[in-house]
Amino acid sequence: MAAVAVVEELGPVRSGLLEVGRLEIDVVVVPDRGSVKLTVERDARITATVPAGLDTARLIAVVRSRRRWIYDKLEERTEEAALRPDKEFVTGEGFHYLGRSYRLKIVDEAPVPVGLVHGRLLLRRDCLDHARDDLIAWYRRRGSVWLPTRVEPWAQRMRAPFHNIAVRRLGYRWGSCNREGGVNIHWAAMQLPSRLIDYVLVHELAHLHKRDHSPEFWSLVGRALPDYRERRDQLDQFGALLWLPEPVTSSK
């Protein structure tokens, strides 16, 4: 894990940890960003994405002005964590794929560690010791096949400078993108209904045009998905109940 600098003095803001009262803020400086964005991540980390050159005192003032919202979100994230299912790798346990729940069946013989056969999710018995990793690998493989054909029509419709898509571990983010036109989707997103995966895809494709969450960004999203607010709300509700085992650190 890379070392994180702690912001200890005022002046131009820099990436690192900023303490504001009892709150620890993970500051990320983005040169082409135009405003401060505060996010309470699903693991209760607080992130501030800020423009380069912003005065630290100004960021502290923004955080203080949003304290009530931050504490409300922290309480919400705590409640979500309590509801998140802790799966057991036993016959009959349910796992979601594209919005539908499939019952797990432990079998003695199968050509692959995990497979979906006739509506049952099969897990080979000799893989029980590393079942978590095998299931994650299965979601990643399914996503690597399903997502490319799903994203292409959206990329064409939005005229996004899209290049490729990858399925990765992204901590508590549903997706990310880079300046080269790459879009990354969390493997856990493959548990969502397809219409909510579409929202994640459209969100990231819009970021290939606009890096921030400005009105122009949401206008791009809205032109592709007029009901994006409804889908976003459903994503918050559905996503909080999905299987997302530890560890949740990002991985290539």
Secondary structure, DSSP 8 states (H G I E B T S, - for coil): -----B--S-SB--SEEEEETTEEEEEEEETT--S-EEEE-TTS-EEEEEETT-BHHHHHHHHHHTHHHHHHHHHHHHHHHHHS-----STT-EEEETTEEEEEEEES--SSSEEEETTEEEEEGGGGGGHHHHHHHHHHHHHHHHHHHHHHHHHHHHT----EEEEEB-TT-SEEE-TTSEEEEEGGGGGS-HHHHHHHHHHHHHHTT-SS--HHHHHHHHHH-TTHHHHHHHHHHHHTTS---S----B-
